[in-house]
Amino acid sequence: MADIVESLVPPGNPATPGGVVYTLMSTAEAGGQGTYGDLVAGGNTYTLDCYAGTIIDSCLWDGWVTGPANGITVKAATGVPTGIIDAGFIIEYSNNFGDVIEVNNTFVVLSGLQVNALAATPGESINCNNLDGTRVDSCILTGAGRNDKSIVYRPNYISNTIIIVDGSISNVIGLELGAQSDAEIVNCTVINKLGTGQTGITRAFGSPKAINNVSCGWIVGDYNAGFVSSTNNASGDLTASSEGYGTVTGVDYTTAGVDFIDPTINDFRPQPGGKLAGAGTSPPVFLLDIEGNTRPDPDDIGAYAIPSAGASITFTGPNVTQIDGTQDTPLPDPTPD
């Protein structure tokens, strides 16, 4: 089994060994990447390492031959900060055609990416099309969204991801999970800052799991679905409890220093002593959070964990310095049935 790793380096950045400078992610799409072409050889996986920079483009992942042992991973390179607004690899979509990232292949993983979907975006920020093996991990999705569209649409699995909607669109949906029997959403933070969206976390159909998530600010409901075997979820309204997914309700998603560090600057890490701190599962599903911090036991709810005792809590903020990396990092496995 070969793990083929190639680097996507924005113009002006120093190319890493083996790195290729692309101006558009579409250069690496449609099964024509580099010298490897379509990955039809049995057991090959293809990893595209992404470095800090901004790509203004829409991306369609299509035309590859994929399967359980023959997949594609698009990820921030090791060393590129994830979990920090405006850091890492960013796609800022400004055209008027389709989704920002559309996945039309099974077994495609998106990890450590950022998407800022502007108001003109007509589709989803990430559209996984209900395909088996599609995963969204440790990503940041921001923007206004669009009526009757989801920020993230029907992945098989999503974890350690934060969605922040900051527009006045009334019918936008935060996340609609796929319909696979093993579909899960774990340790995600889904926020509508203006309290104007439709539903925070919902499902296509089927019986997926929801574990250790927090959803706040959605008109129809922070949760609105038939999840099963779900636990330790939190909401700003009463749906975490009334839907049977958890007992933490009334989360304050607007005031600094209550349940989040400072929502006014998009710092949605849990506040020590707040409702999310230590309210997750024991043991935690994942060892690390979106920023690479060790998760406590019991876990903190959401994409972020409070740093270990004695560590100062600081907000790194926007426009951090890029740190190039060269190694591939494996993703955690989904929770067992």
C-alpha positions as CSV (number, residue, x, y, z in Angstrom):
1,M,0.0,0.0,0.0
2,A,1.5,3.3,-1.1
3,D,0.8,6.7,0.6
4,I,1.5,9.2,-2.1
5,V,2.1,12.7,-0.6
6,E,2.3,15.9,-2.6
7,S,2.3,19.5,-1.4
8,L,0.1,22.3,-2.5
9,V,2.1,25.5,-1.9
10,P,0.5,28.9,-2.7
11,P,2.5,31.3,-4.9
12,G,5.1,33.3,-3.0
13,N,5.7,30.6,-0.4
14,P,8.9,28.6,-0.3
15,A,8.3,25.3,-2.0
16,T,9.0,22.3,0.3
17,P,10.8,19.2,-1.0
18,G,8.6,17.7,-3.6
19,G,6.2,20.6,-3.4
20,V,4.3,21.9,-6.4
21,V,3.1,25.5,-6.7
22,Y,-0.6,25.7,-7.7
23,T,-2.7,28.8,-8.2
24,L,-5.9,26.9,-8.2
25,M,-6.8,23.7,-6.3
26,S,-8.6,22.6,-9.5
27,T,-5.1,21.8,-10.9
28,A,-5.1,18.8,-8.5
29,E,-8.7,17.7,-9.3
30,A,-10.4,15.4,-11.7
31,G,-8.1,12.5,-11.4
32,G,-5.2,14.2,-13.1
33,Q,-2.8,14.9,-10.2
34,G,0.9,15.1,-10.9
35,T,2.5,12.0,-12.4
36,Y,0.2,9.6,-10.6
37,G,-2.9,10.2,-12.6
38,D,-6.1,8.4,-11.5
39,L,-5.3,6.2,-8.4
40,V,-6.5,2.9,-9.8
41,A,-3.7,0.8,-8.4
42,G,-4.9,-1.4,-5.5
43,G,-4.3,-0.1,-2.0
44,N,-2.9,3.4,-3.0
45,T,-3.9,6.4,-1.0
46,Y,-3.3,10.0,-2.2
47,T,-2.6,12.8,0.3
48,L,-2.5,16.5,-0.8
49,D,-0.7,18.6,1.9
50,C,-1.9,22.2,1.9
51,Y,0.1,25.1,3.2
52,A,-1.0,28.5,4.5
53,G,-2.5,30.8,1.9
54,T,-5.8,31.8,0.3
55,I,-7.3,30.1,-2.8
56,I,-10.2,31.9,-4.3
57,D,-11.7,29.1,-6.3
58,S,-14.4,26.4,-6.2
59,C,-13.2,22.8,-6.0
60,L,-14.8,19.7,-7.4
61,W,-13.3,16.3,-6.4
62,D,-14.4,14.0,-9.1
63,G,-13.2,11.4,-11.6
64,W,-11.1,9.3,-9.2
65,V,-11.4,5.5,-8.7
66,T,-11.8,5.3,-4.9
67,G,-12.7,2.7,-2.3
68,P,-12.0,1.7,1.3
69,A,-8.3,1.1,0.7
70,N,-7.9,3.6,-2.2
71,G,-8.8,7.1,-0.9
72,I,-7.9,10.8,-1.1
73,T,-7.0,13.1,1.8
74,V,-6.8,16.9,1.4
75,K,-5.3,18.3,4.5
76,A,-3.4,21.1,6.1
77,A,0.3,20.1,6.2
78,T,1.7,19.2,9.6
79,G,2.9,22.4,11.2
80,V,0.3,24.6,9.7
81,P,-1.9,25.9,12.5
82,T,-5.4,24.5,12.6
83,G,-8.2,25.6,14.9
84,I,-7.3,29.2,14.5
85,I,-9.4,31.6,12.5
86,D,-7.5,33.0,9.4
87,A,-4.6,30.6,9.8
88,G,-3.7,27.4,7.9
89,F,-5.1,26.7,4.4
90,I,-8.0,28.9,3.4
91,I,-10.5,28.8,0.6
92,E,-12.4,32.0,0.2
93,Y,-15.1,31.5,-2.4
94,S,-16.4,34.5,-4.3
95,N,-17.8,33.2,-7.5
96,N,-21.4,32.5,-8.2
97,F,-21.4,28.8,-9.3
98,G,-22.1,25.8,-7.2
99,D,-20.5,24.6,-3.9
100,V,-17.2,25.8,-2.5
101,I,-15.9,22.3,-2.2
102,E,-17.9,19.5,-3.8
103,V,-16.9,15.8,-3.2
104,N,-18.2,13.4,-5.8
105,N,-16.0,10.5,-4.8
106,T,-16.3,8.0,-2.0
107,F,-13.5,7.9,0.7
108,V,-12.4,11.5,0.4
109,V,-11.1,13.1,3.7
110,L,-10.9,16.9,4.2
111,S,-8.8,17.8,7.2
112,G,-7.5,21.0,8.7
113,L,-9.0,23.2,5.9
114,Q,-10.8,26.5,6.2
115,V,-13.6,27.8,4.1
116,N,-15.0,31.3,4.3
117,A,-18.1,31.2,2.1
118,L,-19.1,34.8,1.2
119,A,-22.7,35.9,0.9
120,A,-22.8,35.3,-2.8
121,T,-22.1,31.6,-2.4
122,P,-25.1,29.7,-4.0
123,G,-24.3,26.3,-2.6
124,E,-22.8,24.5,0.3
125,S,-19.4,25.3,1.8
126,I,-18.6,21.5,1.8
127,N,-20.9,19.1,-0.1
128,C,-20.1,15.5,0.5
129,N,-23.2,14.2,-1.4
130,N,-24.0,11.5,1.1
131,L,-21.1,9.4,-0.2
132,D,-19.6,6.5,1.9
133,G,-16.3,7.2,3.6
134,T,-16.4,11.0,3.2
135,R,-14.9,12.7,6.3
136,V,-14.6,16.3,7.5
137,D,-12.1,16.6,10.3
138,S,-10.6,19.6,12.2
139,C,-12.0,22.2,9.7
140,I,-13.2,25.7,10.2
141,L,-16.2,26.9,8.2
142,T,-17.3,30.5,8.3
143,G,-19.6,32.8,6.4
144,A,-23.2,33.8,5.8
145,G,-24.4,30.7,4.1
146,R,-27.4,30.5,1.7
147,N,-31.1,29.9,2.0
148,D,-32.1,26.2,2.1
149,K,-28.4,25.2,1.9
150,S,-26.1,23.6,4.6
151,I,-22.7,24.9,5.5
152,V,-21.6,21.2,5.5
153,Y,-23.9,18.8,3.6
154,R,-24.1,15.1,4.2
155,P,-20.6,13.8,5.1
156,N,-20.4,10.2,6.4
157,Y,-18.4,11.4,9.4
158,I,-17.5,14.9,10.8
159,S,-15.3,15.6,13.9
160,N,-13.4,18.3,15.7
161,T,-14.9,20.9,13.3
162,I,-16.3,24.4,14.0
163,I,-19.0,26.1,11.9
164,I,-19.6,29.8,12.5
165,V,-22.5,31.5,10.6
166,D,-22.4,35.3,10.8
167,G,-25.1,36.4,8.3
168,S,-28.8,37.2,8.5
169,I,-30.0,34.5,6.1
170,S,-33.0,32.8,7.7
171,N,-33.0,29.3,6.2
172,V,-29.4,28.4,6.3
173,I,-28.6,25.0,8.0
174,G,-25.4,24.4,9.9
175,L,-24.8,20.7,9.3
176,E,-26.8,18.0,7.7
177,L,-25.2,14.6,8.4
178,G,-25.3,11.7,5.8
179,A,-27.6,8.8,5.9
180,Q,-25.1,5.9,6.3
181,S,-25.7,3.5,9.1
182,D,-22.3,4.4,10.6
183,A,-22.7,8.2,10.1
184,E,-21.5,10.3,13.1
185,I,-20.9,13.8,14.3
186,V,-18.4,14.1,17.1
187,N,-16.9,17.0,19.0
188,C,-18.2,19.8,16.7
189,T,-19.1,23.4,17.5
190,V,-22.0,24.8,15.4
191,I,-22.9,28.4,16.0
192,N,-25.2,31.0,14.4
193,K,-23.9,34.2,15.9
194,L,-27.0,36.3,14.9
195,G,-29.6,33.7,15.9
196,T,-31.1,33.8,12.4
197,G,-30.5,30.3,10.9
198,Q,-32.8,27.4,10.6
199,T,-31.3,24.3,12.2
200,G,-27.8,23.8,13.6
201,I,-27.4,20.0,13.4
202,T,-29.8,17.7,11.5
203,R,-29.6,14.5,9.4
204,A,-30.7,13.4,6.0
205,F,-32.4,10.2,7.2
206,G,-31.2,7.0,8.8
207,S,-30.0,6.8,12.4
208,P,-26.7,8.6,12.9
209,K,-24.9,9.3,16.2
210,A,-24.2,12.7,17.7
211,I,-21.6,12.8,20.6
212,N,-20.0,15.7,22.5
213,N,-21.3,18.5,20.2
214,V,-22.5,22.0,21.0
215,S,-25.0,23.8,18.8
216,C,-26.3,27.3,19.5
217,G,-28.3,30.2,17.9
218,W,-30.7,28.4,15.4
219,I,-34.3,29.4,15.1
220,V,-36.0,26.1,14.3
221,G,-33.7,24.2,16.8
222,D,-30.1,23.7,17.6
223,Y,-30.8,20.0,17.0
224,N,-33.6,18.7,14.8
225,A,-33.1,15.0,13.8
226,G,-33.6,11.4,14.8
227,F,-30.1,10.6,16.1
228,V,-29.6,7.4,18.0
229,S,-27.1,6.3,20.6
230,S,-26.3,10.0,21.1
231,T,-25.0,11.5,24.3
232,N,-23.3,14.4,25.9
233,N,-24.4,17.1,23.5
234,A,-25.2,20.7,24.4
235,S,-27.4,23.4,23.0
236,G,-28.3,27.1,23.5
237,D,-32.0,26.1,23.5
238,L,-33.6,23.0,25.0
239,T,-33.2,20.6,22.1
240,A,-30.2,18.8,23.4
241,S,-32.4,17.6,26.3
242,S,-35.8,17.4,24.6
243,E,-34.4,15.5,21.6
244,G,-32.6,13.1,24.1
245,Y,-29.1,13.8,23.0
246,G,-27.7,15.3,26.2
247,T,-28.6,17.3,29.3
248,V,-26.6,20.6,28.8
249,T,-28.9,23.4,27.7
250,G,-29.0,27.2,27.8
251,V,-25.4,27.6,26.6
252,D,-24.5,31.3,26.4
253,Y,-23.0,31.8,22.9
254,T,-22.9,35.6,22.9
255,T,-21.2,36.7,26.2
256,A,-17.5,36.5,26.8
257,G,-16.3,34.5,29.8
258,V,-19.5,32.6,30.5
259,D,-19.6,29.3,28.5
260,F,-17.1,30.4,25.8
261,I,-13.9,32.4,26.1
262,D,-15.0,35.2,23.9
263,P,-17.7,34.7,21.2
264,T,-17.3,38.4,20.1
265,I,-14.0,37.5,18.5
266,N,-15.0,34.0,17.4
267,D,-13.1,32.4,20.3
268,F,-15.4,29.5,20.9
269,R,-13.2,27.5,23.2
270,P,-15.0,26.4,26.4
271,Q,-14.7,28.7,29.4
272,P,-13.3,27.0,32.5
273,G,-16.2,26.4,34.9
274,G,-18.7,26.9,32.1
275,K,-21.4,24.4,31.0
276,L,-19.2,22.7,28.4
277,A,-16.2,22.1,30.6
278,G,-15.9,18.5,31.6
279,A,-19.4,17.7,30.3
280,G,-18.4,15.4,27.6
281,T,-17.9,11.6,27.5
282,S,-15.5,9.7,29.7
283,P,-13.2,8.6,28.2
284,P,-13.1,11.2,25.4
285,V,-13.7,10.0,21.8
286,F,-10.5,11.6,20.6
287,L,-7.2,12.2,22.3
288,L,-6.7,15.7,20.8
289,D,-8.9,18.7,19.9
290,I,-8.9,20.8,16.8
291,E,-5.8,22.7,18.0
292,G,-3.9,19.6,19.0
293,N,-4.5,20.1,22.8
294,T,-4.9,16.9,24.8
295,R,-8.6,16.4,25.7
296,P,-9.4,15.9,29.4
297,D,-11.3,13.0,30.9
298,P,-14.2,13.7,31.1
299,D,-14.0,15.5,27.8
300,D,-15.0,19.2,27.1
301,I,-17.9,19.5,24.7
302,G,-17.2,20.9,21.2
303,A,-14.3,21.2,18.8
304,Y,-12.0,22.8,21.4
305,A,-10.8,21.5,24.8
306,I,-9.6,23.6,27.7
307,P,-5.7,23.3,27.9
308,S,-4.5,21.2,30.7
309,A,-4.4,22.5,34.2
310,G,-1.8,25.2,34.7
311,A,-1.6,26.2,31.0
312,S,-2.6,29.7,30.2
313,I,-5.5,30.2,27.8
314,T,-4.6,32.6,25.1
315,F,-6.3,33.4,21.8
316,T,-3.8,33.3,19.0
317,G,-6.1,35.4,16.8
318,P,-6.0,36.1,13.1
319,N,-3.1,36.3,10.7
320,V,-0.7,34.0,12.5
321,T,2.7,33.3,10.9
322,Q,2.7,30.3,8.6
323,I,4.8,27.3,9.7
324,D,5.7,24.9,6.9
325,G,5.5,21.2,7.6
326,T,6.5,18.1,5.8
327,Q,5.0,15.1,7.4
328,D,1.6,13.5,7.0
329,T,-0.5,13.0,10.1
330,P,-3.1,10.2,10.4
331,L,-6.6,11.0,11.3
332,P,-8.3,9.4,14.4
333,D,-10.7,6.5,13.7
334,P,-14.4,6.9,14.0
335,T,-16.0,5.6,17.2
336,P,-16.8,1.9,17.2
337,D,-20.3,0.7,16.9
